[in-house]
Amino acid sequence: MYSTGQVVYSKSGRDKAMPFIVVGVEEDYVYLADGKLRKLDKPKKKKKMHVQLCNDIIYDVKQKLDENLYLNDADLRKALKPYRH
């Protein structure tokens, strides 16, 4: 259901309606980063019920996360640019 590299929107909190990329998945939680407010080195831990799924997966980011290749915050910002309002 949740996958690394997937775009999600926050449904609650001060970051409400902001797009993020899933950088990690646990049983009840996902780890989110956007490269701007939440960097890769300190992702936001959020309950799955507090994020809205988007069916879009950014495959370049997913591949880099899954294979532990070099990924920086600028890559996340660039990937999320079309999703920002």
Secondary structure, DSSP 8 states (H G I E B T S, - for coil): ---TTEEEEE-SSTTTT-EEEEEEE-SSEEEEE-SSSS-TTS-EEEEGGGEEEEEEE-HHHHHHHHTT----HHHHHHHHGGG--
